[in-house]
Amino acid sequence: MNADGNVRTSTNFTFVAPPGSGKGTYGAMLARKLGTNFLSVGDLLRVEGKKGGDLGDAVCEFQARGELVPDHMVEEVVLRAIEQRCSDKDEDGVGYILVSLF
């Protein structure tokens, strides 16, 4: 329920496609048009790596070796971002667009 007492529903989109297919470009454009959150798994992993800590350091190690970050780590990073930015408690109920290669 938002501040006006109206119930708002959010719509979530996930774009999954190979590198260079335009998912980041189109996801960002759609997010701006809809006024929703834009989450890129690659961007989220880079930010997590810069933050450090146990998870961030582990993510950095995989990235530095040019290896894929294990699914369980990716899931943890993505779920944290969704919880922080796109909570159902958000009065705007804006949802999210998730761009992923995983």
N, C-alpha and C positions, 0 to 999 in steps of 0.2 A: 504494500500500500504506500503511495507517495504522500507528500505533505498535504495534498488536496483531499486525501481520503479515497482517491481512486486506485483501483487495483491495476497494476501494469504488469504485463508479461514481457519477458525478454526472449529474444531469438538468438541462438548460438549457431555459428557457421564454423565448419572446419574445412580448410583447403589442404588436400594432400596431393602432391604432384612432384615430378622430378625437378632437379635444379634447372633454373633458367626458363621455366614454363610460364612465369608471370604471376605465380600465386601471391608473392609479396606485394607486387604492384597492384594487382586487382583487389587483394584483401585490404590494403591500406585505403584504396579509393572507396571501396564499399563501406569500410568503417567510418570514413569521414562523412559519406553521404547519409549513413544511418545514425551517426552520432554515437557510435558504440566503441568499445575497447578493441584494440588491435594487438594481438599477441603473436609474435614470431618465435618459434622454438629456438632457432639459431640465435636470435638476439637475446632471448632469455638465458640461454646457456652462456653466452659471452659475458653478460652482466653478472651472472652467478659466479663465473670464474674470477671476475675482477673483485667481487666482494670477499673472496677468500673463505676461510672456515673449512671445516671438513669436506662438505659437499663441493664448495667452490674450488678448493685445491684439487680434489679428485677430478672434477670436470676439466680443469686446466691441464692436468697431466695427460688425459686422453686427447684433448685437442692439440696439445704441443707435439704429441707423437703422430698426429694425423689420423687417429683412430676414432671410430664411432663411440660416443658416450653410451654406456649401457642403458638399456630401456628403463630399468628401475630408477636410475638417476634422472633421466629425462622426465619420467613421470612425476618424480618428486618436485622438480623445478617447475614444471607446468602446473601442477596442482597448487603449489604455493602461489604462483602468479594469479591463477584464477581466484583463489581465496582472497588474495590481497586486493585485486583490482575489480573483481566481478562478483562480489558476494551477493547472494540473494537478498541480503539485508540492505543493499544499495537502493535508496529510495527511488532513483531514476529507473531502475530495472533495465539498464541498457544492454545487458548481455555482452557477448564477445565474438570476435572472429579470430580463430586460431589457424595459423599457417604452419604447416608441418611437413617434414619429409620422412618422418618416422612412423 
